[in-house]
Amino acid sequence: MTGPDLQIADHPERERFEGRLGDELVGVVEYIALPGKVIATHAEVGEDFEGRGMASQLVGGMVEQLRTDGRLLQPLCPYVRAWLQRHPEAADVVDPATPH
């Protein structure tokens, strides 16, 4: 099931990526910023948006932005780890030092 496209934006001052539909916050991926990479610690979408593919769009948008910025991703969040397993095309963004 696909839904409307989220607008994904990095908010480094809050250490999180946000997904929005218009002015409404749909979900976030929280992270710890390190030089050249982020450690994704938690992903969450609002209850009203669960089951609509929004979390997948949010993580996918974050990965694309990290790729564009030349930053790596270390996934600690179980959802982000699972998303990456389902999307092997995103392996280039994963920090090789990530424990398996």
N, CA and C of each residue as an Amber inpcrd file, in Angstrom:
protein
   300
   0.8510000  -1.1890000   0.0000000   0.0000000   0.0000000   0.0000000
   0.8890000   1.2420000   0.0000000   0.6430000   2.1240000  -0.9250000
   1.4200000   3.3600000  -0.9620000   0.5040000   4.5160000  -0.5900000
   1.1100000   5.4990000   0.0110000   0.3520000   6.6730000   0.4130000
   0.9770000   7.9040000  -0.1870000   0.5560000   9.0520000   0.2890000
   1.1470000  10.2930000  -0.2060000   2.6240000  10.3640000   0.1750000
   3.3780000  11.0790000  -0.6370000   4.8090000  11.2040000  -0.3690000
   5.0610000  12.1280000   0.8040000   5.9290000  11.6680000   1.6660000
   6.3450000  12.4760000   2.8000000   7.4080000  13.4680000   2.3680000
   7.4480000  14.5810000   3.0410000   8.5610000  15.5170000   2.9210000
   9.5180000  15.1770000   4.0590000  10.7270000  14.7620000   3.7070000
  11.7110000  14.3360000   4.6940000  12.7460000  15.4420000   4.8500000
  13.0170000  15.8050000   6.0980000  14.0180000  16.8470000   6.3520000
  14.8520000  16.4810000   7.5730000  16.1390000  16.7660000   7.4670000
  17.0570000  16.5720000   8.5820000  17.0010000  17.8120000   9.4620000
  16.9180000  17.5880000  10.7550000  16.9370000  18.6730000  11.7380000
  18.0830000  18.3930000  12.7120000  19.3100000  18.7440000  12.3030000
  20.4720000  18.4070000  13.1350000  20.4210000  19.0290000  14.5290000
  19.7660000  20.1600000  14.6680000  19.6610000  20.7820000  15.9890000
  18.8460000  19.9230000  16.9460000  17.9880000  19.0470000  16.4090000
  17.1820000  18.1220000  17.2200000  17.6940000  16.6880000  17.1120000
  18.7210000  16.4920000  16.2770000  19.2700000  15.1750000  15.9790000
  18.1710000  14.2050000  15.5600000  17.4410000  14.6050000  14.5120000
  16.4170000  13.7150000  13.9820000  16.0200000  14.1180000  12.5630000
  15.5950000  13.1100000  11.8220000  14.9410000  13.3250000  10.5420000
  13.4510000  13.3400000  10.8160000  12.7480000  14.2600000  10.1760000
  11.3020000  14.3530000  10.3370000  10.6110000  14.0930000   9.0120000
   9.5000000  13.3950000   9.0760000   8.6360000  13.1940000   7.9210000
   7.3470000  13.9490000   8.1470000   6.9760000  14.7740000   7.1740000
   5.7760000  15.5980000   7.3080000   4.8870000  15.4690000   6.0790000
   3.5990000  15.5320000   6.3280000   2.5910000  15.7160000   5.2870000
   2.0360000  17.1060000   5.5180000   2.4130000  18.0460000   4.6730000
   2.0310000  19.4330000   4.9230000   2.6780000  19.8900000   6.2180000
   1.8730000  20.4370000   7.1200000   2.3840000  20.9060000   8.4060000
   2.3470000  19.8290000   9.4850000   1.8190000  18.6510000   9.1480000
   1.6310000  17.6130000  10.1590000   2.8450000  16.6980000  10.2540000
   3.3730000  16.5610000  11.4720000   4.4910000  15.6580000  11.7230000
   3.9660000  14.2280000  11.7240000   4.4920000  13.4160000  10.8300000
   4.0740000  12.0250000  10.7000000   4.9660000  11.1080000  11.5200000
   6.2750000  11.3440000  11.4680000   7.1990000  10.4790000  12.1820000
   8.5940000  11.0390000  12.2170000   9.4470000  10.3720000  12.9900000
  10.8320000  10.8130000  13.1470000  11.7560000   9.6080000  13.1890000
  12.9970000   9.8480000  12.7970000  14.0990000   8.9280000  13.0740000
  15.1030000   9.7420000  13.8800000  15.2800000   9.3590000  15.1370000
  16.2240000  10.0480000  16.0110000  17.6110000   9.4480000  15.8180000
  18.6340000  10.2890000  15.9750000  19.9950000   9.8060000  15.7620000
  20.9780000  10.5440000  16.6530000  22.1660000   9.9680000  16.7150000
  23.3240000  10.6020000  17.3360000  24.2550000  10.9730000  16.1910000
  24.6150000  12.2360000  16.1170000  25.4830000  12.6950000  15.0280000
  26.9450000  12.5380000  15.4200000  27.7190000  11.9260000  14.5140000
  29.1580000  11.8200000  14.6580000  29.7670000  12.3240000  13.3500000
  31.0580000  12.6480000  13.3380000  31.6600000  13.1210000  12.1000000
  31.4800000  12.1020000  10.9620000  30.8050000  12.5170000   9.9180000
  30.6330000  11.6910000   8.7350000  29.5680000  10.6120000   8.8160000
  28.8740000  10.5190000   9.9410000  27.8400000   9.4930000  10.0350000
  26.8070000   9.8470000  11.0950000  25.7120000   9.1200000  11.0450000
  24.6960000   9.2040000  12.0860000  24.4340000   7.7920000  12.6000000
  24.1190000   7.7100000  13.8900000  23.7190000   6.4500000  14.5080000
  22.2220000   6.5530000  14.7600000  21.4330000   5.8220000  13.9740000
  19.9730000   5.8520000  14.1140000  19.5860000   5.0660000  15.3610000
  18.9440000   5.7410000  16.3090000  18.6260000   5.1130000  17.5890000
  17.1480000   4.7620000  17.7530000  16.2620000   5.4620000  17.0370000
  14.8300000   5.2300000  17.2470000  14.0380000   5.7820000  16.0720000
  13.1030000   4.9900000  15.5780000  12.1830000   5.4480000  14.5270000
  10.7630000   5.2790000  15.0460000   9.9290000   6.2560000  14.7210000
   8.5520000   6.2150000  15.2130000   7.6510000   7.0210000  14.2900000
   6.4610000   6.4840000  14.0430000   5.4240000   7.2500000  13.3440000
   4.2360000   7.3790000  14.2740000   3.4700000   8.4460000  14.0710000
   2.2870000   8.6770000  14.8820000   1.2650000   7.5610000  14.6840000
   0.5090000   7.3130000  15.7120000  -0.4890000   6.2460000  15.7020000
  -1.4420000   6.3520000  14.5110000  -1.8150000   7.5600000  14.1330000
  -2.7430000   7.7590000  13.0190000  -2.1460000   7.3540000  11.6730000
  -0.8260000   7.1720000  11.6140000  -0.1580000   6.8840000  10.3420000
   0.3960000   5.4670000  10.2660000   0.2270000   4.6840000  11.3110000
   0.7520000   3.3190000  11.3230000   0.0710000   2.4730000  10.2540000
   0.8370000   1.5330000   9.7010000   0.2970000   0.6030000   8.7250000
   0.0720000   1.1790000   7.3470000   0.6140000   2.3580000   7.0820000
   0.4140000   3.0140000   5.7830000   1.7070000   3.1950000   4.9950000
   2.7830000   2.5560000   5.4650000   4.0580000   2.6500000   4.7590000
   4.8350000   3.9240000   5.0270000   4.3840000   4.7060000   5.9840000
   5.0460000   5.9860000   6.2630000   6.4310000   5.7930000   6.8650000
   6.5910000   4.8130000   7.7570000   7.9070000   4.5850000   8.3680000
   8.9150000   4.1750000   7.3020000   8.4910000   3.3420000   6.3670000
   9.3850000   2.9330000   5.2860000   9.7800000   4.1280000   4.4230000
   8.8210000   4.9860000   4.0960000   9.1480000   6.1930000   3.3220000
  10.1130000   7.0870000   4.0880000   9.9070000   7.1950000   5.3880000
  10.7550000   8.0470000   6.2240000  12.1930000   7.5330000   6.2330000
  12.3710000   6.2440000   6.4700000  13.7210000   5.6850000   6.4970000
  14.3560000   5.7730000   5.1090000  13.5870000   5.4780000   4.0650000
  14.1150000   5.5860000   2.7070000  14.5600000   7.0050000   2.3790000
  13.7780000   7.9920000   2.7930000  14.1480000   9.3840000   2.5730000
  15.3940000   9.7770000   3.3390000  15.5150000   9.2670000   4.5570000
  16.7120000   9.5350000   5.3540000  17.9350000   8.9440000   4.6530000
  17.8320000   7.7050000   4.1770000  18.9510000   7.0550000   3.5010000
  19.3670000   7.8570000   2.2730000  18.4080000   8.3070000   1.4960000
  18.7350000   9.1050000   0.3030000  19.4540000  10.3930000   0.6780000
  18.9920000  11.0430000   1.7420000  19.6330000  12.2920000   2.1570000
  21.0520000  12.0260000   2.6660000  21.2280000  10.9490000   3.4200000
  22.5730000  10.6050000   3.8870000  23.4960000  10.3170000   2.7100000
  22.9930000   9.6020000   1.7140000  23.7900000   9.3000000   0.5150000
  24.2010000  10.6000000  -0.1730000  23.2540000  11.5090000  -0.3560000
  23.5320000  12.7970000  -0.9990000  24.5790000  13.5920000  -0.2250000
  24.4780000  13.5440000   1.1130000  25.3950000  14.2950000   1.9690000
  26.7540000  13.6180000   2.1290000  26.8610000  12.3570000   1.6830000
  28.1100000  11.6290000   1.8580000  28.3250000  11.1410000   3.2760000
  27.2270000  10.9790000   4.0220000  27.3240000  10.4790000   5.3940000
  26.9360000   9.0050000   5.4320000  27.4460000   8.3050000   6.4220000
  27.1240000   6.8990000   6.6220000  26.0810000   6.7440000   7.7160000
  25.5010000   5.5620000   7.7550000  24.4560000   5.2390000   8.7170000
  24.8700000   4.0290000   9.5260000  24.7940000   4.1720000  10.8410000
  24.9560000   3.0230000  11.7280000  23.5930000   2.7720000  12.3650000
  22.9150000   1.6900000  12.0020000  21.5600000   1.4570000  12.4850000
  21.5310000   0.6930000  13.8030000  21.1410000   1.3580000  14.8780000
  20.8940000   0.6760000  16.1420000  19.4070000   0.3800000  16.3170000
  18.5820000   1.1970000  15.7340000  17.1250000   1.0370000  15.8200000
  16.7080000  -0.2590000  15.1210000  15.9280000  -1.1130000  15.7800000
  15.4920000  -2.3680000  15.1550000  14.7120000  -2.1550000  13.8540000
  13.8900000  -1.1250000  13.7810000  13.1290000  -0.9030000  12.5470000
  14.0620000  -0.5260000  11.4020000  15.0050000   0.3600000  11.6600000
  15.9440000   0.7810000  10.6150000  16.7790000  -0.4160000  10.1610000
  17.2110000  -1.2560000  11.0920000  17.9730000  -2.4660000  10.7300000
  17.1380000  -3.3770000   9.8310000  15.8800000  -3.5850000  10.1990000
  14.9930000  -4.4450000   9.4050000  14.7620000  -3.8450000   8.0190000
  14.5860000  -2.5220000   7.9480000  14.3840000  -1.8500000   6.6570000
  15.5990000  -2.0780000   5.7570000  16.7790000  -1.9450000   6.3210000
  18.0030000  -2.1250000   5.5460000  18.1360000  -3.5640000   5.0390000
  17.6990000  -4.5340000   5.8150000  17.7370000  -5.9270000   5.3640000
  16.8140000  -6.1370000   4.1710000  15.6930000  -5.4210000   4.1390000
  14.7430000  -5.5330000   3.0270000  15.1620000  -4.6970000   1.8150000
  16.1400000  -3.8120000   1.9830000  16.5720000  -2.9140000   0.9110000
  18.0910000  -3.0000000   0.7440000  18.5890000  -4.0940000   0.1810000
  20.0440000  -4.2520000   0.0380000  20.6820000  -3.1790000  -0.8390000
  19.8810000  -2.4890000  -1.6540000  20.4230000  -1.4080000  -2.4830000
  20.9100000  -0.2240000  -1.6450000  20.5770000  -0.2190000  -0.3590000
  21.0160000   0.8610000   0.5330000  22.3050000   0.5100000   1.2710000
  22.9030000  -0.6330000   0.9580000  24.0940000  -1.0920000   1.6830000
  25.2540000  -0.1020000   1.5940000  25.3180000   0.6810000   0.5160000
  26.4210000   1.6380000   0.3500000  26.4130000   2.7360000   1.4030000
  25.2810000   2.9320000   2.0590000  25.1570000   3.9870000   3.0690000
  25.4860000   3.4620000   4.4640000  25.4740000   2.1440000   4.6400000
  25.6930000   1.5480000   5.9580000  27.1750000   1.6010000   6.3080000
  27.4590000   2.0890000   7.4950000  28.8300000   2.1610000   8.0200000
  29.3980000   0.7460000   8.0970000  30.5450000   0.4850000   7.4340000
  31.1090000  -0.8650000   7.4800000  31.4830000  -1.3180000   8.8880000
  31.6240000  -0.3850000   9.8240000  31.9470000  -0.7270000  11.2010000
  30.7170000  -1.1610000  12.0020000  29.5280000  -1.1540000  11.3710000
  28.3080000  -1.5430000  12.0650000  28.3830000  -3.0100000  12.4730000
  28.1610000  -3.3030000  13.7670000  28.1510000  -4.7080000  14.1900000
  26.9800000  -5.4620000  13.5680000  27.2030000  -6.7280000  13.2370000
  26.1390000  -7.5360000  12.6290000  25.4770000  -8.4360000  13.6210000
